[in-house]
Amino acid sequence: MSFVHLQVHSGYSLLNSAAAVEELVSEADRLGYASLALTDDHVMYGAIQFYKACKARGINPIIGLTASVFTDDSELEAYPLVLLAKSNTGYQNLLKISSVLQSKSKGGLKPKWLHSYREGIIAITPGEKGYIETLLEGGLFEQAAQASLEFQSIFGKGAFYFSYQPFKGNQVLSEQILKLSEETGIPVTATGDVHYIRKEDKAAYRCLKAIKAGEKLTDAPAEDLPDLDLKPLEEMQNIYREHPEALQASVEIAEQCRVDVSLGQTRLPSFPTPDGTSADDYLTDICMEGLRSRFGKPDERYLRRLQYELDVIKRMKFSDYFLIVWDFMKHAHEKGIVTGPGRGSAAGSLVAYVLYITDVDPIKHHLLFERFLNPERVSMPDIDIDFPDTRRDEVIQYVQQKYGAMHVAQIITFGTLAAKAALRDVGRVFGVSPKEADQLAKLIPSRPGMTLDEARQQSPQLDKRLRESSLLQQVYSIARKIEGLPRHASTHAAGVVLSEEPLTDVVPLQEGHEGIYLTQYAMDHLEDLGLLKMDFLGLRNLTLIESITSMIEKEENIKIDLSSISYSDDKTFSLLSKGDTTGIFQLESAGMRSVLKRLTPSGLEDIVAVNALYRPGPMENIPLFIDRKHGRAPVHYPHEDLRSILEDTYGVIVYQEQIMMIASRMAGFSLGEADLLRRAVSKKKKEILDRERSHFVEGCLKKEYSVDTANEVYDLIVKFANYGFNRSHAVAYSMIGCQLAYLKAHYPLYFMCGLLTSVIGNEDKISQYLYEAKGSGIRILPPSVNKSSFPFTVENGSVRYSLRAIKSVGVSAVKDIYKARKEKPFEDLFDFCFRVPSKSVNRKMLEALIFSGAMDEFGQNRATLLASIDVALEHAELFAADDDQMGLFLDESFSIKPKYVETEELPLVDLLAFEKETLGIYFSNHPLSAFRKQLTAQGAVSILQAQRAVKRQLSLGVLLSKIKTIRTKTGQNMAFLTLSDETGEMEAVVFPEQFRQLSPVLREGALLFTAGKCEVRQDKIQFIMSRAELLENMDAEKAPSVYIKIESSQHSQEILAKIKRILLEHKGETGVYLYYERQKQTIKLPESFHINADHQVLYRLKELLGQKNVVLKQW
């Protein structure tokens, strides 16, 4: 007697199953099952994955779900019911049932909906927790019989079954089920109620349940759980040996269930054109209109290219797609929403350019349409659009309103139990302390895709900790079993799906955000179904551009059209050549700044190349690229015929499009064929490489190139196929970077205001940008209750600090302050508390405003303001606006002004500490300022100077603001530090050997005199600390001196005059000694020749006298 599992939960019954879909199907296949069901709780998240996996193994996929159903319309009680799709109609009804359960009626399905969606569905009671079973256990046999017959009347005879589960040990219930079946004539079927795959996975399942309940295993009620594994046929035959008809029923049900999900079919929606015009004709019309708008009277190249692209688009039936994108982009432009110049390969389309979908001229920038839409490879077009992250939702709302709520949805994504999360979650339910679980998780290398098994192999320290503790070993063992399972559902950052038919005919939905549904199928499975997916991306840099240009227009009455700026603007590229790229898209990192300084870019093309090259792999070509640009290395081309293709990149293959053009030029490939070649060789499979080599060489021979030349060029194509970057994307994103650089170069104050406002809430970024602003000579004004606004603002050639950037001052409070001061400024603390609504005024907020300096203008010291808070609040409460005499008190002649509680000011160290706490930065001063003269005398440089002198040994005076100690793989301690001074912040590393010596002085808040050197590590500048001591312990005798050796050959009046001039131009506190080699005599120069021994003066002296002849001796 055979059997089929009809009640199966996968990991998509979030935290209610330890069974991954692929493993479930694989195990079912191993056990010889011909059919298998999937019945997750309320959802169909895994349906397509399950369907495909079953089909791949020749198993009949039975798609179902477990739905909660209300007993009546009162919606007071709901019980689970297993529903299986018999047919495609049943599958579509399940899509709707799941959508209802996940959006409109999360508590359960109303009986009327069950009636509406019953066709094509088989229903099975779930076992102990079902409505029928509950009635039977309550001794209500007659009611159970009546309810059973009602269910049968809904689904029809032969489409409703009792689940018979004797393996769960409830003999009384099992007997009652059999009796009920006999009395009503409703058949029983064997079910397994699967929640994990193997019996040994039971502990993992219990653990998941505890995680879901937020309990520890020791706190959870002890329950003798039955085995809920995917039982083999032999075991099921043994369990049901006395009732083989139950086994047979499961097979009969499975044979009825035949669903054919249509995969690979394109479901592009239609665009509503005016007057019944075809989409093809309408697209042509608006493209021609756009072409004239872009170019006036375009030349023949543009007309030919446009016609070619339109022919391809029409042939591939994508006209509606382009019209849909054109329409919502048109809406965005009409609403003043900034859009990116392009993203990805779509920037290579002239159609997209004339439709104003992109802002990149593909002919001017040598971009290829075939890289975007290949006529020789049928695939869905993919136009990704960037919007400001604050306005992206407006565009999605427009699309939903145009096409209907049931035709537009955002896309689901799943957060999984990755290695660290699994270890932490399991540790928590086993009672491992959060600290210990966190320490254990931190021993897992931080690399995407890292598994627990890989972590144990790569981390000896993790392996050692696990072997030392049986508890941790158990935690690790169970974490391995649940690793990779879905933990929660969330919304994909960009994906939006659009359908011609109502989405619930194709995909189950659930509640999303802002009234927009969320698909239950993830992106890959939506593509399997042929649904149109578009990416609406929120880009912070576009929000920044919008913010800056709006401020400039408002304050200066200048409307900036960034599409018309010069991409060779001297001021812009001077800024880029200095590496002054803080806040500039994709050019901010320390490594990129270094490249820009060496490259000294002169136009957009240089930035495009740098963006394409600055990645692992092609990065090794950057020095050659720079040397060739500046004529320090000869430009070599693989063949002279390739000069025009590689000229802009000085003979270096940088872009995928260059590979395509090379194949076209030398082997006679069409650009479509060339794109297929590029895709093929990038896979690096030998048989493919050999096949494509023959194809390429054959083409080259036909064009009379030699075999050697053909093979040499093919080898280059293979080498660069993985490295080559999408030029279309590089051009579009480089344009954003250049636009920001333009704004920074020409409107630095507005740029800084926009940049600072964009990172409100990110203390580290605000601190970094404020230091940058000060370093570049921009004056930052303190926050002010009378002058500050929500954003950072420009005020009299300076930047005024934002009120919203003060900790504990919320959005509503800022609005209330702004509204209250509209008529006149606040006069004092009492006036402020009186006029700002009491819901916004509380002690915490007032303290933050005082500590930040926002009330300094009231003319009292901060201690006095703090001491007067209670008086001010009581005064405001006394004269609150709900009093009938309020009008009288508002008259200044009747008002009684309270007096300040005058108090001596707080010590400077406390004032600064409170400033740091509320603003995230030492604003008015820095704790190191008092030591600066002494530090300079000791040869210490500032953090800003140190960051500009990479790889040089330096001394610094710093405040240690943060310390993070970690253990290395070998079990040694080391530390990462955050250091600051008046000029900036910097990360420092203390390696194990130095940490052993320096750990006594490494404490947060310590003022240190330290030595080491800056290096670029992981694309940022870090200080590698070699020595440190507390500033208070610093010995004056350790003051550094500069020793200058004058060789015999250098002993001349001219050299001595140059030395004197350099010393006098760098006056400071560091002593200087001259050693005359000819006389073998050392002379200490008088104080008038003491210098500020920074790297600049040392560099000048070494350049004059030689590297070995100038030495700064410190400790």
N, C-alpha and C positions, 0 to 999 in steps of 0.2 A: 504493500500500500504506500503510495507516494504522499507528499505533503508540500505545502507552500507557506512561507512566512508572510502573513498578511498584516501584521501589526508591528511595525519597525520604526524606531526613532533613531535619527542620526544626530550628529553634533549640532545640526541646525535647529534642533529643539534646545535652544541655548541653555547650556549648563544642566541639561536633563538627559544627556546621552554621552557616552564616551566613544561612540562609533563614528569614525570618519567615513564619508560616503564611498570614496574609492576603496577603502579597506573592506567595508561591508560587502560591496559587490564582488570584490576579489575573493573574499572568504566564501560567499555564497556559491561562486563559481567552483572553488576548490571542493566544496561539499557536494557539488553535483546538482544544485537546485536549478530548475529550468525557468522558474519565475521568482520574482521578489518584489515586495511592496515597500513603499516609503510613506510613512504616516506621521510626519512631524506635527508638533503641537501648534495649531492655528496657521502655520506658515508653510510656504512651498519654496523656501530659499534654495533648497538643494535639488529641486525637481529636474531641471535640465541637465545638471551634472550627473545625477542618478540615471536619467534616461540615456544619456550618451554612454556612460560607463557600462550599463546593462547591454545596450545594443552592441558595443564593442566586444562583448564576451558571449553574445548569443543568448542572453537571458531576457525573458519577457519582463519589461519594466511595468510595474503596477503603480501608477501615480495616485497618491491619496493624501489625506491629512487627518489629524484628530481635531475635531471641532467641538467647542463647548456649545451646547444647545440649551436654551431656556426651556423650562417645563411648561410655561404658559406666557401670555403676554404681559404678566406683571413684572417679568424680568427680575424676580427675586432669587431664583435658584437656577444654576446652569450645570449640566453634567456633560462629560466627554462622550463623543460618538465617533467611531472610526468610519471615514467615508472614502470609498475607492472609485476611481473613474473607470467605468465600463467601456466608454467610447470617447471619441473626440468631443461630443456634446457634454458628456460627463466631466471631461477634463476642463472644458471652458466654464462649466458651472462651478467646479472647484476653484478656478481662478477668481470667480466672483465671490464665492463664499469666503475664501481666505482674505480677499480685499475688504469685505464687510467686517470680518472679525478683527482686522488690523487697522481699521480706520473708523467706521461708523459705530460699531458695537463691540468694543473690545471685551466686554464681559461675557458675551455669548451671542449665539444666533437666535433670532426670534423665530418662532414656529412658522410665521407667514413667509419668511425668507427661505426656510427649509422647503416649504411647499413650492416656492418659485424656482428654486435651483435643484430640484430633486431628479430631473431627467438625466438618465445615463449614469446614475450613481448607485452603488451598492453600499448599504450601511451595516455595520457590525457593532454590537455593544462592546465596550472596551474591557470589561472584566469588573473587578471589585469596585471601581470608582464610578461606574455607569449608573444612570438613573434607574434602570430595571433592576440591577443588582442591589442598589441601595434600598429600593422598595422591598425586595425579597429578604434582605438582611433585617429589615424592620418588621418583618412578619406580615407585610401587606401584599399577600399573594394575588388577590383579586385585582388590586390596583395595578400591580405589575403586569398582569395579563391584559388588562384594558389598555395600559400604556403601550404594551408590545403590539397589540393589534392596531393601535393608532399609528405607530411607526410603520407597520406593514402597509397600512392604507396610504401612507405618504409615498413610500418607495416602490410599492407594488409587490405582489407575491413573487418569491424567489429573489428579491433584492434587499431583504432584511434578514439578518442572522444574529443568533445569540453567540457570544464568545464563550467557549468552554475551556477553562484553564485549570485542570485538576492539579497541575504541578505547583500552583501557588499555595496548596495545603489547606484551602478552605473547603473541606469536604461537604459541609452543610450547604454552602452556596452552590457547589457543583451539583449536588443532588437536586436542589431547587431549580436550577437552570434546566436540567434534563426533564424534570417534571413539567415545568412551564412549556418547554418545547413540545412535549407530548400532548399537553392540553390545548395549546394554541395552533399546533401544526407548523410553527415557525422552526426552521432547522437550526441546529447548532453547527459551529465550525471550530476546528482547532486553531488556536492562535498562540504565538509565542511571546508577545509583548517584549520585543527586543530593545534593550537600552545600551548594550555593549556587545562586543564581538565574542570574546572568550571568557570562560568562567573566572580566569585569573584577573580579569579587568573589573571585577565587582568593586574592589577597593577604590579604584579610580572613579567609578560611578558614584559611590558614596561621597567621595571627596568633592566631586562636582556639585552634588546636591548641597553639601555644607557650604561651599563657596557661594552658591546662589542664595542660600538662606542667611549668609553672613555669620555663620556659626562655626565653632570649633567642633571637631569630631567628638571631643570629650563632652561637649555640651549638648550635642544633638541626641534626641531620644534614641535609645538602643532599639533597633528594629531588626528582626530576623528576616532580611530581605530574601525573597525567592530568587532563583537564578534567572536572570533576564538576558541571557546570552543568545547568540545565534546558534541554536541547538542543531546538531546534525540530524539527519533523517532517522537514523537508527534510534536515537534517543527519543525523538518524538513518537516513533512507532511503539516504543516500549511504554511511554507515558499513556498513549491512547489505545493500548492493545485491547481494552474492553469496549472501545467505541471507535472502531475503524471508520464508521460513517462520518465522524467529525473530521478525520484526516481527508477523506474523499471530498467532503464539502469544500475544503480549502482549495483543492485542485480544481473543482468545478467552478469556484469563484474566479480563480486565476485564468481559467480558459475563457471566461466571459469578458475579462478585462483586456482589451486590445486598443491601445491608444497610439496614434501615429502623429507625433509632433513634427510639424513642417520646419525643418532646419535648412538654412542656406538660402531661403527665399527672400528677395529684397522687398521691403515694405515701405518704400518711399512715399511720403504724403504728397498730395497735390497742392499747388499754390493757387489760391483763388485769384485768377487774372480778371481784369476788367473786360466787360462786353464779350465774354466767352472766347477771347483770344487764346490760341494755344500757348502753352508754356514756352515752347521753342521760339515762336514768333515774338512773344512779349519779351523774352530774354534778349533776343537780337535787337529789338527796338531800344530797350533801355541801355544796352551796351553801346550802341552807336551814339546815343545821346550822351552817355558818360565819356566816350572817346572824344567827342567834340568839346565837352566840358573840361577835360584834362588837357587837350592839346590844341584846341582851336581847329586848324586844318591839319590833320595828322599826315605824316608821310607814309609811303607805300609799305614800309616795314611793319608799321603798327597795324595797318589794315589787313595785311596778309596774316600776321600772327593772330589777330583777333578772329579772323574767319576760320583759321585752322583750329583754334581752341574751341570755338563755338561748334564746329563740325564734330569734334571729338565728344564734347559734352552732350550734344543732341544724340549722337550715335549710342552713347552709353546710358541715355535716358536720365540725365542728371540735371536737366533744366530747372525742374521744380526745386531741387536742392539749392541751386544758386539763387533762385528767386526768394526762397525762404530766408536765406542768410542776408541777402541784399535788403530785404524788407526790415528785419529787426536792426540791422546796422543803420539803415536810413532813420529809423525811429530814434536810435541812440543819438545820432548826430543832431536830429531836430530838437532833442531834449538837452543838448549841450553836454552830453556824456562823452568824455574823452575815450577814444579807442586806440588800441595799439596799432603801429604801422603794419603789423603782420606777425604771424607765428608759424613756424614750421614751413613745410614745402609750399603751402598755399600762396606765399609771397612770390612764387614763380609764375603765377597766372596773371596774364593781362586782363582776362575777363574779371577777375577779382579786383584788379586795380581800377578798371574803368567803372566798376560797380561801387567803388569806394568801400569795398570790404577790406582791402589792404591799402597801404599808402606807399608801396614800393613799386617803382617802375621796373618791371622785369627785364625789359630790353636794355635800358640804361645800365642796369647792374648785372647784366649777363646771367640771368636766371632762367632755368629750364622748366617749361610747363610739364614735361614728361616726368620730372622728379616728383611732381604733385599728382598728376593723373596720367597714368600710362595707358595709351590706347591698346597696348599689346598685353595688358595684364588687368583683367576686370576686377576691380575692388572698389569699395565704397569711397567716395571722396571724403576728405577729413579736413575741414576748416576749423581750426581752433581760434577763438577770439579772446583777446585780453580787454578787460574793462577795469576801471578803478574798483578796488575791492569794496568800496563803500556804495557803489552804484550798480554792481552786477545784478543784484536781485531785481532792480527796476526793469531790466531788459527781460529777465526770465518771466516776470509778471506780465509784461507786454505780450510775449509769445503765448503764455497761457490764455490770456484774454482773447487773443486773435483766433487760436485754434481750438480752445475749449479745455476745461479742467481735466476731462477724461482723455485728452489726447497728448498731454504734456506732463512729464514727470521728471524729477531728479533721480539719480541712480544711487542705489544702495552700495555700501562697501562694508566689509566685516573686519572688526578688530579681533585678532586671534590671540590665543594663549602662546605667545612667543616664549623663547627659552627663559628669559628673566622673569616675565610675568607669571609663567607657570610655576617657577620655583618659589616666587614670593607668595602666590595664592595658596599653593599646597602647604608651604611652610606655615602660613597663618592658621589654616584649619588644623594643623597638627600641633599647634601651640608653640611653635618656634617664635621667639621674640622678634618684633619688627626689625630691631637693630641687627640681630644675627641673620635673619632672612635677607636683609639688605646687603650685609657684608658678603653673604654667599653669592647673591645675584651679581654683585660687582666683580666677582672673580670670573664671570663669563665675559669673554672678549666682546667688545662693542663693535660688532660688524653685522650689517644687514644679512638676514638669512642664517645667522649662527644657530646651530642646534645644540641641545644639551650634550649629545654624544660627542660632537666636534669640540665643544667647550671643555669637556673632561679630558679629551686627548691633548688639547692645546694648552691647558692650564694645570700644571702640576700642583699648584696650590689648591685648586678646586678639588682635584682628585685626592689630595692628602686630607683635606677637611672632611670629605665624604667618607673616606676609609676610617677616620678617627671616631665617627659617630654613627651608631646604628640607626638613630632617629633620622639624621640627615640623609643617610643612605636610603631609607624608606621614602623620605620626601622626594629625593631625586628620582627614585624608581617610579613613583606615581606621576611625578611631573612629566617624565618621558612619555607616559601613556596618554596624557591629555594635551601634550605639546602640539600646537598647530590647530587645535579645535577652535571654532568661532567662539568668541566670548561676548561680543555685543555687535549690534548693527549701528551704522552711522551713515551720514550722507557723503557721497563722493564729492571731492573738492570742486569739480568742474562739470561733470557729466550731466547732460540733459537729454532725454529721449523724446522723440516726436513721432506720432503715428497717425496714419490716415484713418484707421478704424479705432473705435474706443480701445484704450490700452487694455482694459480688463478682458478683451477677447483674445489677447495674446500673452499677457503677463499679469501676475497678481500684483496688487498695489498695497501700500500701507500709508499711514499718516506721515506727512512730512512736515515742512516748515512753511509758514506764511501762506497756508492754504494750497500749497503745491504738493501733490502726491510724491511718494517715493516708490520706485520699483522694488519688488522683492527679489528680482533676479539681478545678479551682479553684471558688470559691464561685458565680460566675455560671453555670457550666456544671452545677453540682449543682442549681441552681434551674431550669435548662432541663429537667432530668430529673425535676423535681417532687419531689425529696427534701426531707424536713423538715430545715430548718437552724435551729439554736438558738444563741444567743450566750451563752456562759458567760464573763463578763468578770471579770478579777481587778482589784479596785480597791484601791489602796494605802490610801485613806482609810478603808475598812471594816476593813482590818487594823489601822489606827491606833485606830479606835473600839474594836475588840475588845481590843486591847492595853491601852488606858487603863481601860476598864470592868473588865477582869480584875484589873488592879493595884489598883483601888479596892476591889473586892470582897475581894481577898486581904488587903490591908493595913488597910482600914477596916471590913471586914465590912458594906459597903453594896452592895446589888445594885441597879444603875441600870437602869430600864426606859426607854430613850430614846423608845419609842413613846408614852409618857404624859407627857413633859415639856411645859411650857407654851411655846408659840411666840410668847409676848409677854413672856417673863421679863425683868424690868428689868435684872438684872445682865448677862444675855446681850446685850441690845440696847444697853446702855451701852458694852460692850466693842466692839460692831460700829460704833457711832457714833463711836468714837475712831479707827477704822481699825486697831484692834489685831488684825489678821487673819492674822498669820504662822501658817502651818500649817492654815488653815481653807479647806476645799475651795471652789475657784472664787472665793474672795474675797481671795486673797493679793497680787495684782499691785499695783504702785504706783498705777496708774490707778484700779483698783477701790477701793483705800483712800481715794483722794481723793474719789470719788463718795460713798462711805459717810459720810465726814465731812460732806459738804455735805447729804446726804439725811437724816442722823440717823434711821435706820429705827426703827420702833416695833413691828414685827411681821413675821411670815413673809411676808405679802403684799408688803411693800416689798422683801424680798430676792428674791422670785420675779420681781418686775418688773425689778429691777436686773440679775439674771442674764439675763433675756430681752433687755434693752436694751443691755447692754454688749457690743456686737458692731459691726463696721463697718456703717454704714448707719443702723440705729436709734439708734446712739450719739448722733446729733445731736439726738435728742429728750430726752436726759437732763436738760439744763438746764431745759427747759420742764416736764418731769415734776416736778423738784425744786421749781421756783418755784410750780407749782400745788399741790403737797402742802403747802407752807408758806404758802399764801395770798398769795404775792407776785405771782401772775398769775391772771387769771380762768379758770375752767374752762369750756370751750366744747364743746358736743356737736353733731355734724353734724345731728342731729334729736333733739328731746326724747324721742322713743320709744326712743332708743338709750341713754338715761341709765343704766338698770339694767345694761346690758352694759358700758359704759365707765366707770362711776362709780369702781370700784376703781383704775383707772389714770388718773383725773383727765382723762378725755376723750381720752387718747392711745391709739391702736390699737397694742397691744403683742403680742397673741397671735393665732395662727392660729385658735384657737377663737372669738375675738371676731369675726373675719371670717365664720366659719360662722354664728354666732348673728345677726349683722347681716343676712345673706342670708335666714335663716329668718324673722326678725322682719319685715323690710320687703318681701321679695319672695315670701314664703310658701313658700320652698323647704323640703323636708324636710332634716334635717341631713345625710343621705347625699348629696342633691343639692348642698347647700352645700359639702360636702367636695370633690365633683367640680369645682365652680366654683373653689374655692381652688386646686386642683391645676392647673386649666386656665389661669387667668390668670397663675399664677406663671411659666408658660413664655414669656410676653411675645411671643407670635406674633400679628401683627395680625389675621389672619383669625379666630383663636380669640377674641381680645379683642372683636372686633366682634360675633361670634356670641353670646358670653356676655353682652355689653352688652344686646343685644336681648332675650335671655331674662330678664335681671335687671329691665330697665325694664318689660317686659311684666308681670312678677310684681308690681312695685311699683304699677303703674297699677291692677291688679285690687284692690289693697288701698287704693286711693284716695290714694296719694302722687302729688305732681306730677312731671312729666317732669324738671323742673330738679332737684328733690330727688333723684330716682332716679339721674340722671346724676352729680350731685355725690357721692353716696355710692358709686356704682360706681367713680368715679375714685379715691376713697380706698381702696377695696378693691384696685384695681390697684396703687396706690402701695405699699401695705403687704403685698401678697401675698408678695413676696420677703423683706420685712423681718420679718414676723410670725414669732414663735417658738412652738414647740410648748409650750403651757402645761403639759400633763401632765408633760413632761420637766422643765420649769423648777421646778414644784412639788416633784417628787420629789428633784431634786438640791439644791434650796434647803433642803430638810429635812435633808439630810446636812450641809450647811454650818452650819445652825443647831444641829444636835446637837453638832458639834465646838465651835462657839462656846460652847454651854452648858457643855460639859466644861472648856473653857479658862477660862471665867469662874468656875466653881464649884470646880474642882479643878486649879488652874494648875500645881502641882508634878507631878501625875500626867500632865497633858496634855504638859508639856515633856519628861518622861521618855519617854513614848510617841513623841512627835514626833522626839526625838533618836535613839531606838532605830530608828525607821523609816528613817532615812537613814544608818545605819552603812555605811561604804564610800564615801559621798559627802562628801569633805572640805569642799567649798564650802558645802554645806547645813549640815553640822554646825557649821562656823564661824559661819554666819549665825544659826543658832538659838541658839548659845551666847551670842553678842553680844546677841541679843534677850532672852534669859533674864536676863543680867546687867543689861541696861538696864531691865528691869521689876522689878528688886529681888530676883530669885531667886538665891540663893547656890549656886554650883557647887563641889562638893568635888572635889579632885583624885582621879585613879584610885588605887586601893589594892589590893595583892595580897591583903589580908585582908578587905576590905569591898566591893570592886567585884564586880559580877556580869556576866553576858553583856549584859543590857540596862542602860540608865541606870536608877537606882533612887532612890526617895525615902528620905532618911535624916535624921531629926531636923529636919524643916522645910527641908531642902536637897536638892539633886540630886547624887547620887554618880555620878561619871564611869564609863562602861562600860570594862571590860577589853578587850572585843572591838573597841572603837573606837580602840584603840592600834594603829598600823601594826606589822606583823610579829608580831602576837599572834593566832593563828588560833583557829578554833572548837574544835578538839580540845585545844589548849593551855588554853583557858579552862575547858573541862570538867575537865581533869586538875587544874588549880589549885583549882577549886571542890571537887572530890572530896578532894584532899589536905588541905585546911584544915578539913574538916568536923569532925574530932575536936578540933582546937585550932588557934589562929592560928599563922602562921609567926613564929618568933622573930627570925630574921635571914636574910641572904643564904644562908648555909651550910645552914641548916635548910630553906630553900625548895628549893635545888638537891638536897638529900638526899631530900626527901619527894615532890617532883613527879617523875613518871616521866621517865627520860632522853630518851625519844622526843620529848618536848615541850620539854625544856630545852636550849637551844643559845645560843651567844654572841649571835646576832642578836636573839633574843627577849629575853634578859636585858638587853641594851643598851637595847632599846625600853622595857622596864619601868622601867629606871633613869632614862633621859632624860625619860620622861613624868612622873616623880615618884611612880610607883606603889610604890617601895620607900623613900621618904623616911622612913616610920614606923620604919625600922630604926635610926634615930638617927645615921647616918653621912652625910657629904656625898656628893654624886653621884660626884665624882672618885674617892673612896675605894672606893665600891661598884664602879665600873668597873674600877679597878685590881685588885680582889679576885675578879673573875670566874673567872680561871684556877684560882686556889686553891680556889674553891668547887666548880668542876666536877671538879677532880682529887679532892677530898675525897669528893664524891658517887660518883664512879666507883670509888674505893678501897673504899667500903663498899656496893657495889652488892648488890642483894637476891639475886643468884645464888650468894652465898658461903655455905658451910655454917655459918660462925660468925656469920651475919647477926643471929640472935636475940640474941647476946651484945652486938654493937655497938649494937643498938637500945636496950639498957638504958643509960640516961643516965649511970649511975655508971661505965660502961666507955668511953663515947664520948669521943673527943678532939676538942675544938673548935679549929678553926684560927683564926688571927688575921687581922683585916683588914689590908690593905696601905694604911696611912694615907697620904693624899696631900692636898695643898692643893686647895681647891675651884677649879673652873673659873671663868674670868671670866664675869660676868653675861651679856654679849652671846652667849657660846657656849652657856650654859645655856638661854637663851631660844631660840636658833636650833635647838637639839636638841629642845626642847619643841615648837616649831612643826613640826619634821620628823616627830615621832611622833604628835602630836595634831591637827595641821592648824590649830592656833591658838596664839598666844602666851598661855599659860594663867596663869602666876603673875604675869606682868608684861608690859610691852610696851616695845620699844626707845625709844618716844617719851616714856615716863613721865618720864625724867630731864630732858626739855626742856619739860614741861608748863607750869611756872611762867613760863618765858621766852615760850612760845607765847601764853599767856593775856595776858601783858603786851603782846604784839604784836597783840592783838585776834583771835587765831585761835580758831575754834570747833571743836568736835569733829565727827566725821562724823555722829553721831547728830543733833546740832543742825542740821547743814547739810541733812540729809535732811528735816528738818521746816520748812525755810525755802526752799522751792522758788522759783526765779527771783530770789533776792536775791544781790547781790555779796557774797562772803565770802572770808575767809582761813582756810586750814587748815594744820595741821601733820600730815604723813602719812608713812607708810612705803610706798614703791613696791614691791609684792611681785611683780607680774607686768607684763610689757609685751609687747604684740603689735603689730608694725608691719605696715601694709598699704599697698598702692598704690591710689590712687583711679583712676577711669576715665580721668582726665586725666594719669595717670602721676606724681602727687605723693605723697609719703609722708605718712602720718598714723599715729596710734597709739591703741590702746585699752589702758588701764592698770587694774590692780587696786590700790586704795589701802586702807590700814588704819590704825587707831589703837586706842586702848584701848576705844573704844565700838562699833567695827564695821568692816565692809568696804564698799567702794563702787566701782563701775566709773567710770572717767573717760575722756573723749575729748579728744584733742589734735588739732585740725584742722591742715591743711597749713601755713597761715601761722604758727601758733604753734609747730608742730613744728620748723620751720626754726630758730626762735630757741631753743627749749628742749631740743632733742635732746641737747646735750652733758651735761645734768644728769639726763636720763631713763635711769636704769639700775636694774636690779633690786637691791633691798636699800638703795637710797638713801633717806635721810631728807630730806624736802622741806618747805619753807615755800612754799605755793602759793595762788594766788587764782583765783577764777572763780565760777560759779554752778551750782546744781543745776537740772536740768530733767527732766521725765518724757518719756522717749523710748522708743518701742517697748515701752511698758507697764512700764518700770522706771526708777528714778531714776539718772541719770548726772550726773557732775560735768563741766562744760565748762571745761576748764582754760585760763586766759589767761596766767598767769604762774607761774613756779616758780624757786626757787633752792635750793641745798643748804643744809640747816639749819646746817651748820658754817660757812657763809659769811655767815650772816644778820647784817646790820649793826644794832647796837643803836639807832643813830640813826634807823632806819626805824620805830621804835615808833609805832604809830598814836595818834591823839588824837581826841576827840570835840569838835566845835565847835558851840556852841549859840548861836543868835541870838535875842535878846529884842527883839521889835519895840516901838516906842513905845507902841502900844495895849496891850501885854501887861505893861508895867512896873508891877507891883503887888506888894504884900507877899504876897497870896494865891498868885499865880503863882510867886513866888520860893520860897515855903514848899513848894509842890507839887514844884518842881524838886529842892529839897533832899531831900525825903522819898524821891523816886524814886532819886536818886543813892546815898543811904545804904542803900537796900534792895538795891542791886546792887554792893556793894563789890568792887573788883578792882584791876588793875594799870594800866588805861588812863587817861591824863590827860584832864582836861576843861577847855575854854576857854569862857568866857562873853563874848559880844559884845553890848554894850548899844547899840541903835540910837540911842536918844535922846542919849546922851553921846558916841556914836561911839568907844567905848573897849572894849578887850579885856582880860579878866582871866583869868590862869591860876589855877585853883582848887588849894588845897593837897592833899597826898597823901591826907588823910582823906576827900576826895571823889572819889578815883580809883575807876573802876568796871570791872566785867566787861562789856565792850561787846558783849554778844550781841544777837540780834535782838529779844529780849523788852524789854530796857531801851530800845533805840532806838525800838521801836514805841510804847512808852508816852510817851516824850518827843515823838515826832512827833505823836502823837494830841493832846498838850497844846498844842504850839507850832506845829504845821504841818509838812508833809512837807519843805519847802525850808529849814526853820530848824534842822534837826538833821543834821549831816554827820559821818560817820566817815571821816577821812582816813588812808590807810594808806601805800602806797608812793609 
